[in-house]
């Protein structure tokens, strides 16, 4: 048995957790997949192989093992999703209720969305953002707007071939407080992922400052 403490953490899961759930640690799974020829397979092909050869473990673990293998063999980097996109999330807890946070989000969108923005938070409504010190001009469309709960919209800076998708979700972990989580997916590359991390982290800081 391999020493789990000496093995890498892949797909955000430790080797000891993998072993507890599947009976084998990361090094054993990596060796098995190498032997099967997985280095030349797509993500879907790896999952299909695992499903066929190891039906005793769940589909969630098939996906996790495939992602871990891709990371270990340089087929995928941290934050990259199965469709070759990238994602990132940031979170901030603010001293306000979800209703109060929603009011700031919808009444002061320039705080977090961008200078010069004019937007109605209804499904299908489009918006544009002027170029600012943190990046190029951008445009997008509102997809979901549930008061006090979440906003979901597309985000496409100039020069991007296709839009990313952003979700702002509000939860209340304690009385008088709200956790605001920004999750961005379908980013074009790792550089865009890091820029998005900075952009949305700063946006949440501005929301927090506005709420005192």
DRENDO-1510 file (C-alpha; in Angstrom, 1 decimal, always signed):
<recs>
REC; n; res; u; v; w
REC; 1; UNK; +0.0; +0.0; +0.0 .
REC; 2; UNK; +1.3; +3.5; -0.9 .
REC; 3; UNK; +1.9; +6.1; +1.8 .
REC; 4; UNK; -1.1; +8.4; +1.4 .
REC; 5; UNK; +0.7; +11.2; +3.1 .
REC; 6; UNK; +3.3; +11.2; +0.4 .
REC; 7; UNK; +0.8; +11.2; -2.5 .
REC; 8; UNK; -0.6; +14.3; -4.2 .
REC; 9; UNK; -4.0; +15.9; -3.6 .
REC; 10; UNK; -5.8; +15.8; -6.9 .
REC; 11; UNK; -9.2; +17.2; -7.9 .
REC; 12; UNK; -9.2; +18.7; -4.4 .
REC; 13; UNK; -9.4; +15.3; -2.9 .
REC; 14; UNK; -6.7; +13.7; -0.7 .
REC; 15; UNK; -5.3; +10.2; -1.4 .
REC; 16; UNK; -6.6; +9.0; +1.9 .
REC; 17; UNK; -10.1; +10.1; +1.0 .
REC; 18; UNK; -9.9; +8.4; -2.4 .
REC; 19; UNK; -8.7; +5.2; -0.7 .
REC; 20; UNK; -11.5; +5.3; +1.9 .
REC; 21; UNK; -14.1; +5.6; -0.8 .
REC; 22; UNK; -12.7; +3.4; -3.6 .
REC; 23; UNK; -10.2; +1.1; -1.9 .
REC; 24; UNK; -7.2; +2.5; -3.7 .
REC; 25; UNK; -5.1; +5.7; -3.4 .
REC; 26; UNK; -4.1; +8.2; -6.1 .
REC; 27; UNK; -0.9; +6.4; -7.1 .
REC; 28; UNK; -2.7; +3.1; -7.6 .
REC; 29; UNK; -5.4; +4.7; -9.7 .
REC; 30; UNK; -2.8; +6.7; -11.8 .
REC; 31; UNK; -0.9; +3.5; -12.4 .
REC; 32; UNK; -4.0; +1.6; -13.5 .
REC; 33; UNK; -5.1; +4.3; -15.9 .
REC; 34; UNK; -1.6; +4.6; -17.4 .
REC; 35; UNK; -1.6; +0.9; -18.0 .
REC; 36; UNK; -5.0; +1.1; -19.7 .
REC; 37; UNK; -3.7; +3.8; -22.1 .
REC; 38; UNK; -5.7; +6.6; -20.6 .
REC; 39; UNK; -3.0; +9.2; -21.4 .
REC; 40; UNK; -4.4; +9.4; -24.9 .
REC; 41; UNK; -8.0; +9.4; -24.0 .
REC; 42; UNK; -10.6; +12.2; -23.7 .
REC; 43; UNK; -12.2; +12.9; -20.3 .
REC; 44; UNK; -15.4; +11.1; -21.5 .
REC; 45; UNK; -13.3; +8.0; -22.5 .
REC; 46; UNK; -11.6; +7.9; -19.1 .
REC; 47; UNK; -15.0; +8.1; -17.3 .
REC; 48; UNK; -16.5; +5.4; -19.6 .
REC; 49; UNK; -13.5; +3.1; -18.9 .
REC; 50; UNK; -13.9; +3.6; -15.1 .
REC; 51; UNK; -17.6; +3.0; -15.3 .
REC; 52; UNK; -17.0; -0.2; -17.2 .
REC; 53; UNK; -14.2; -1.6; -15.1 .
REC; 54; UNK; -15.3; -0.3; -11.7 .
REC; 55; UNK; -19.1; -0.3; -11.5 .
REC; 56; UNK; -18.8; -0.8; -7.8 .
REC; 57; UNK; -17.9; +2.9; -7.2 .
REC; 58; UNK; -20.2; +5.8; -7.9 .
REC; 59; UNK; -20.4; +8.0; -11.0 .
REC; 60; UNK; -19.2; +10.9; -8.9 .
REC; 61; UNK; -16.0; +9.0; -8.1 .
REC; 62; UNK; -15.5; +8.1; -11.8 .
REC; 63; UNK; -15.6; +11.8; -12.6 .
REC; 64; UNK; -13.3; +12.7; -9.8 .
REC; 65; UNK; -10.7; +10.0; -10.7 .
REC; 66; UNK; -10.8; +11.2; -14.3 .
REC; 67; UNK; -10.2; +14.8; -13.3 .
REC; 68; UNK; -7.4; +13.8; -10.9 .
REC; 69; UNK; -5.7; +11.7; -13.6 .
REC; 70; UNK; -5.9; +14.6; -16.1 .
REC; 71; UNK; -4.3; +17.0; -13.6 .
REC; 72; UNK; -1.6; +14.5; -12.7 .
REC; 73; UNK; -0.7; +13.9; -16.3 .
REC; 74; UNK; -0.8; +17.5; -17.4 .
REC; 75; UNK; -4.0; +17.1; -19.4 .
REC; 76; UNK; -5.8; +19.6; -17.2 .
REC; 77; UNK; -4.8; +22.4; -14.8 .
REC; 78; UNK; -6.5; +23.5; -11.6 .
REC; 79; UNK; -9.7; +25.3; -12.3 .
REC; 80; UNK; -10.2; +23.7; -15.7 .
REC; 81; UNK; -13.5; +22.0; -16.3 .
REC; 82; UNK; -14.3; +18.9; -18.4 .
REC; 83; UNK; -15.4; +20.9; -21.4 .
REC; 84; UNK; -11.9; +22.5; -21.5 .
REC; 85; UNK; -13.2; +25.7; -19.9 .
REC; 86; UNK; -11.9; +27.2; -16.7 .
REC; 87; UNK; -13.8; +28.2; -13.5 .
REC; 88; UNK; -13.1; +30.2; -10.3 .
REC; 89; UNK; -15.0; +31.1; -7.2 .
REC; 90; UNK; -14.7; +33.8; -4.6 .
REC; 91; UNK; -16.7; +34.4; -1.4 .
REC; 92; UNK; -17.2; +37.2; +1.1 .
REC; 93; UNK; -19.4; +37.4; +4.2 .
REC; 94; UNK; -21.0; +40.8; +4.7 .
REC; 95; UNK; -22.8; +42.3; +7.8 .
REC; 96; UNK; -26.2; +42.6; +6.1 .
REC; 97; UNK; -29.3; +40.5; +5.3 .
REC; 98; UNK; -29.8; +39.0; +1.9 .
REC; 99; UNK; -32.5; +41.6; +1.2 .
REC; 100; UNK; -30.1; +44.4; +2.0 .
REC; 101; UNK; -27.4; +42.8; -0.2 .
REC; 102; UNK; -29.8; +42.4; -3.0 .
REC; 103; UNK; -30.8; +46.0; -2.8 .
REC; 104; UNK; -27.1; +47.1; -3.3 .
REC; 105; UNK; -26.6; +44.6; -6.1 .
REC; 106; UNK; -29.6; +45.8; -8.1 .
REC; 107; UNK; -29.6; +49.5; -7.2 .
REC; 108; UNK; -25.8; +50.1; -7.4 .
REC; 109; UNK; -24.6; +47.7; -10.2 .
REC; 110; UNK; -21.7; +50.1; -11.0 .
REC; 111; UNK; -20.1; +49.0; -7.7 .
REC; 112; UNK; -19.6; +45.5; -8.8 .
REC; 113; UNK; -20.5; +45.1; -12.5 .
REC; 114; UNK; -18.6; +48.1; -13.9 .
REC; 115; UNK; -18.6; +51.8; -14.6 .
REC; 116; UNK; -21.3; +53.2; -16.8 .
REC; 117; UNK; -23.5; +50.1; -16.6 .
REC; 118; UNK; -27.2; +50.4; -17.1 .
REC; 119; UNK; -29.1; +47.2; -16.5 .
REC; 120; UNK; -32.6; +45.9; -15.5 .
REC; 121; UNK; -32.3; +42.7; -13.6 .
REC; 122; UNK; -34.8; +40.6; -15.5 .
REC; 123; UNK; -34.3; +37.5; -17.6 .
REC; 124; UNK; -33.2; +38.3; -21.2 .
REC; 125; UNK; -32.1; +41.9; -20.5 .
REC; 126; UNK; -28.7; +42.8; -21.9 .
REC; 127; UNK; -26.1; +45.2; -20.5 .
REC; 128; UNK; -22.8; +46.8; -21.5 .
REC; 129; UNK; -19.9; +47.9; -19.3 .
REC; 130; UNK; -17.4; +50.6; -20.2 .
REC; 131; UNK; -13.7; +49.8; -20.2 .
REC; 132; UNK; -12.2; +50.5; -16.8 .
REC; 133; UNK; -8.8; +50.2; -15.0 .
REC; 134; UNK; -9.3; +46.5; -14.4 .
REC; 135; UNK; -10.0; +45.4; -17.9 .
REC; 136; UNK; -11.8; +45.8; -21.3 .
REC; 137; UNK; -15.3; +46.8; -22.0 .
REC; 138; UNK; -17.8; +43.9; -21.6 .
REC; 139; UNK; -21.3; +42.9; -22.4 .
REC; 140; UNK; -23.7; +40.2; -21.3 .
REC; 141; UNK; -27.3; +39.0; -20.7 .
REC; 142; UNK; -29.2; +38.4; -17.5 .
REC; 143; UNK; -30.2; +34.7; -17.3 .
REC; 144; UNK; -31.6; +34.4; -13.7 .
REC; 145; UNK; -32.7; +37.0; -11.1 .
REC; 146; UNK; -34.2; +35.6; -7.9 .
REC; 147; UNK; -34.5; +38.5; -5.4 .
REC; 148; UNK; -32.5; +37.8; -2.2 .
REC; 149; UNK; -31.2; +34.6; -3.6 .
REC; 150; UNK; -29.1; +34.7; -6.8 .
REC; 151; UNK; -28.2; +36.4; -10.0 .
REC; 152; UNK; -26.9; +34.5; -13.1 .
REC; 153; UNK; -25.6; +36.3; -16.2 .
REC; 154; UNK; -23.2; +36.0; -19.1 .
REC; 155; UNK; -20.0; +38.1; -19.1 .
REC; 156; UNK; -18.0; +38.7; -22.3 .
REC; 157; UNK; -15.2; +41.2; -22.4 .
REC; 158; UNK; -14.1; +42.5; -25.8 .
REC; 159; UNK; -11.8; +40.0; -27.5 .
REC; 160; UNK; -13.3; +36.9; -26.0 .
REC; 161; UNK; -14.7; +34.5; -28.5 .
REC; 162; UNK; -17.5; +33.4; -26.2 .
REC; 163; UNK; -19.0; +34.5; -22.9 .
REC; 164; UNK; -18.3; +33.2; -19.4 .
REC; 165; UNK; -21.2; +32.6; -17.0 .
REC; 166; UNK; -21.3; +34.4; -13.6 .
REC; 167; UNK; -23.5; +33.5; -10.7 .
REC; 168; UNK; -23.8; +35.6; -7.5 .
REC; 169; UNK; -25.4; +33.5; -4.8 .
REC; 170; UNK; -26.6; +34.8; -1.4 .
REC; 171; UNK; -26.8; +32.6; +1.7 .
REC; 172; UNK; -27.4; +33.6; +5.4 .
REC; 173; UNK; -24.9; +31.6; +7.6 .
REC; 174; UNK; -25.9; +33.6; +10.7 .
REC; 175; UNK; -28.4; +36.2; +11.7 .
REC; 176; UNK; -27.7; +39.6; +10.2 .
REC; 177; UNK; -25.0; +38.2; +7.9 .
REC; 178; UNK; -24.9; +37.1; +4.3 .
REC; 179; UNK; -22.3; +35.1; +2.4 .
REC; 180; UNK; -22.0; +36.4; -1.2 .
REC; 181; UNK; -20.4; +33.9; -3.5 .
REC; 182; UNK; -19.3; +34.7; -7.1 .
REC; 183; UNK; -18.7; +31.7; -9.3 .
REC; 184; UNK; -17.5; +32.2; -12.9 .
REC; 185; UNK; -17.3; +29.3; -15.4 .
REC; 186; UNK; -16.6; +28.8; -19.1 .
REC; 187; UNK; -13.5; +31.1; -18.9 .
REC; 188; UNK; -11.2; +30.8; -21.9 .
REC; 189; UNK; -7.9; +30.1; -20.2 .
REC; 190; UNK; -5.9; +30.0; -17.0 .
REC; 191; UNK; -4.9; +33.7; -17.4 .
REC; 192; UNK; -8.5; +34.7; -17.7 .
REC; 193; UNK; -9.2; +32.6; -14.6 .
REC; 194; UNK; -6.7; +34.5; -12.5 .
REC; 195; UNK; -7.9; +37.9; -13.8 .
REC; 196; UNK; -11.5; +36.9; -13.0 .
REC; 197; UNK; -10.5; +35.9; -9.5 .
REC; 198; UNK; -9.0; +39.3; -8.8 .
REC; 199; UNK; -11.9; +41.2; -10.5 .
REC; 200; UNK; -14.7; +39.5; -8.6 .
REC; 201; UNK; -12.8; +39.4; -5.3 .
REC; 202; UNK; -12.4; +43.2; -5.6 .
REC; 203; UNK; -16.1; +43.5; -6.6 .
REC; 204; UNK; -17.2; +41.7; -3.4 .
REC; 205; UNK; -15.0; +44.0; -1.4 .
REC; 206; UNK; -16.8; +47.0; -2.8 .
REC; 207; UNK; -20.1; +45.5; -2.0 .
REC; 208; UNK; -19.0; +44.8; +1.5 .
REC; 209; UNK; -17.8; +48.4; +1.9 .
REC; 210; UNK; -21.1; +49.8; +0.7 .
REC; 211; UNK; -22.9; +47.7; +3.3 .
REC; 212; UNK; -20.6; +49.0; +6.1 .
</recs>
